[in-house]
Amino acid sequence: MSQVEQVTRRFQSFVGAHEGFSDGQWNNDIRDIYGVNFAEVFGETKRVAWCDIGCWVCFKLEGLDALIPKSESCYESLSIFREWHRSSDYPAVGAQFFVSSPKYPRGGSHTGFVVGYDAGSISTVEFNTNDNGSSEGDGCYAKTRSRFGNEVEGVYAYGYPKYAEGIVSADPAWQGAGHQAGPPTGPGGALEPFPGADFFHIGQRSDIITRMGRRLVDVGCSRYQVGPGPEWGPADRESYAAFQRSLGYVNDDANGIPGKISWVRLGVPAG
């Protein structure tokens, strides 16, 4: 069994568990999570928000805690992944993801574990969350999220643990670079690398443009009357500008010409 499989099974074993409950409310008591004292394993005695703690404990229980940062802070964990040069805008099977909110931007709001991904979403296991949309977490859940967000909302970044077998990633920079032994796999397969802003001009004809247009339709940013099709035109640019605005871009940053970051967020399937 690979290290990714080991850790994934451990995360999944906690789905359905809840933190402590007292005085009519969930209380962040993590001393009995399906029989495991998370506070003791982590070395934390306070009742704290435990999404990041939960990730580390699952690795620790498999003897693999050296593969990820140990922290109570999403900000610190993401910072350490970046210091290790193991962060990405792209999901990977077995990655830790980081979520933004207006109060805790740039990935500081929440974290969890990726068990799979496709062109538009990630399948996850998360601690200190819920299934009703409330900001108050109460336990461990299996969820599906959009894999795209920005600095103030949604999934902001991913951290790649140091698995011995490498990691199956949608990131083109991690393919063929010794990190994995083939193209990325997952529910949706590989994604199209960013072809460069100069690729998008009147007269350009490519199946990449068709696939881009279909993704823009999928995410609710279509400005197409007909199509999408393979030839770059005003409807493509208007649709992409709508997508850029949905990410919070304004003025020249929402001019309808794809940039690398927005392209990563869109997630165009490879041909």
MOHUNOR-V640934 format. One record per helix or strand of 2 or more residues. SS is the DSSP state (2 for helix, 1 for strand). FROM is the first residue (numbers start at 1). TO is the last residue. If there is no record, write none. Layout:
ss=[SS SS]
from=[FROM FROM]
to=[TO TO]
//
This chain:
ss=[2 1 1 2 2 2 2 1 1 1 1 1 1 1 1 2 2 2 2 2 2]
from=[3 21 25 38 51 65 74 87 92 96 110 121 139 154 168 172 197 207 234 251 260]
to=[13 22 26 42 61 67 83 88 93 100 117 129 146 159 169 174 199 218 246 254 266]
//
